[in-house]
Amino acid sequence: MSVAATWAGVGSLMVGIQMAQKFGIVPFLIWAFGNTMACIVFGIFAPMIPKVREVFRSRFMHYVVGLMCVFQVWVNMNGIQSVFKDTPMTGRFGMILAYAVAAAFLIMLLRFGMIRNVLTDYASWAAVYGTALLLTAGAIVYSRGNMNILSWGLGAGPISEGIQKCVLLLPGPFLYPYFFEMLDYNDKNDDGTKKVNIRRAFIGGGLLFGAYLTFTFLLAWTNFSPVLNIIKAFLITLVAVSTISSFLYSVYITFGRKLGLAVNVAAIALWQLLIPMGVLGVWTLMASIRIYIVIGSILFAIVWHLTERGKKHENRT
């Protein structure tokens, strides 16, 4: 549940609906496949690729990954602010709520750490499924014969857009310090928490997230009354809350308690400068950068491993 909650992000609902309505059904399905497979790919290969954890723990990567975490916090705060613009509660309420959520989780996570984040993710994601089911059923009933008509999106342009977004999604989890912390925590922890099959947990998290995207697809066909818009706003807020908490904690993991607190406070304070870019604008900027970082880091890890193995072979001979 925590894997799904952390990966979800505010864009999963907003960008998903936009993909289906703007580009069509097939591009949406390609995007959804990349979204579902991202955590599964990480869960299978991150524990398997030699040296990859050492590379992502290096001082240089600490700062790079820390910057990506700040982008993620901004994306999800933007989502909370923008989704309330379409409701009587206004974008100003959304902005205040985003600040309140970020500040509350910053205090909570500094005090309670990893296990608290897992538990809050579990609770918030259970609430997400319940709210998504309620919203989807209500929107279908409200829309009735006035559904949006979605194209198949079989042209070269829409298909290319779906493939591009899919490719940008797949490397994403490799820049989530919280996911690497899960791997390390599962190997050894001071809390006495029982070890689990971590690959199965990430596969399950990916599939749980894929199930959530079913609601996104159905909502792309529907229209929303003022009341349903408010429910949708709170659903997106629930999704954003779990992701914000994980990335505030990731900054804390990356930079340490004191510097991490300073970076988080600065990120929250500077967020207002990024509001005009919108959710998709900030996400696209971040995703376009991170694919090169992840590919380069994995290749470096493999070369490092092969070099060390070659040296050991020379020493033996």
Rosetta blueprint (number, residue, H / E / L):
1 M L
2 S H
3 V H
4 A H
5 A H
6 T H
7 W H
8 A H
9 G L
10 V L
11 G H
12 S H
13 L H
14 M H
15 V H
16 G H
17 I H
18 Q H
19 M H
20 A H
21 Q H
22 K H
23 F H
24 G L
25 I H
26 V H
27 P H
28 F H
29 L H
30 I H
31 W H
32 A H
33 F H
34 G H
35 N H
36 T H
37 M H
38 A H
39 C H
40 I H
41 V H
42 F H
43 G H
44 I H
45 F H
46 A L
47 P L
48 M L
49 I L
50 P L
51 K L
52 V H
53 R H
54 E H
55 V H
56 F H
57 R H
58 S L
59 R H
60 F H
61 M H
62 H H
63 Y H
64 V H
65 V H
66 G H
67 L H
68 M H
69 C H
70 V H
71 F H
72 Q H
73 V H
74 W H
75 V H
76 N H
77 M H
78 N H
79 G H
80 I H
81 Q H
82 S H
83 V H
84 F H
85 K H
86 D H
87 T L
88 P L
89 M L
90 T H
91 G H
92 R H
93 F H
94 G H
95 M H
96 I H
97 L H
98 A H
99 Y H
100 A H
101 V H
102 A H
103 A H
104 A H
105 F H
106 L H
107 I H
108 M H
109 L H
110 L H
111 R H
112 F H
113 G L
114 M H
115 I H
116 R H
117 N H
118 V H
119 L H
120 T H
121 D H
122 Y H
123 A H
124 S H
125 W H
126 A H
127 A H
128 V H
129 Y H
130 G H
131 T H
132 A H
133 L H
134 L H
135 L H
136 T H
137 A H
138 G H
139 A H
140 I H
141 V H
142 Y H
143 S H
144 R L
145 G L
146 N L
147 M L
148 N L
149 I L
150 L L
151 S L
152 W L
153 G L
154 L L
155 G L
156 A H
157 G H
158 P H
159 I H
160 S H
161 E H
162 G H
163 I H
164 Q H
165 K H
166 C H
167 V H
168 L H
169 L H
170 L L
171 P L
172 G H
173 P H
174 F H
175 L H
176 Y L
177 P H
178 Y H
179 F H
180 F H
181 E H
182 M H
183 L H
184 D H
185 Y H
186 N H
187 D H
188 K L
189 N L
190 D L
191 D L
192 G L
193 T L
194 K L
195 K L
196 V L
197 N L
198 I H
199 R H
200 R H
201 A H
202 F H
203 I H
204 G H
205 G H
206 G H
207 L H
208 L H
209 F H
210 G H
211 A H
212 Y H
213 L H
214 T H
215 F H
216 T H
217 F H
218 L H
219 L H
220 A L
221 W L
222 T L
223 N L
224 F L
225 S L
226 P H
227 V H
228 L H
229 N H
230 I H
231 I H
232 K H
233 A H
234 F H
235 L H
236 I H
237 T H
238 L H
239 V H
240 A H
241 V H
242 S H
243 T H
244 I H
245 S H
246 S H
247 F H
248 L H
249 Y H
250 S H
251 V H
252 Y H
253 I H
254 T H
255 F H
256 G L
257 R H
258 K H
259 L H
260 G H
261 L H
262 A H
263 V H
264 N H
265 V H
266 A H
267 A H
268 I H
269 A H
270 L H
271 W H
272 Q H
273 L H
274 L L
275 I H
276 P H
277 M H
278 G H
279 V H
280 L H
281 G H
282 V H
283 W H
284 T H
285 L H
286 M H
287 A H
288 S H
289 I H
290 R H
291 I H
292 Y H
293 I H
294 V H
295 I H
296 G H
297 S H
298 I H
299 L H
300 F H
301 A H
302 I H
303 V H
304 W H
305 H H
306 L H
307 T H
308 E H
309 R H
310 G H
311 K H
312 K H
313 H H
314 E H
315 N H
316 R H
317 T L
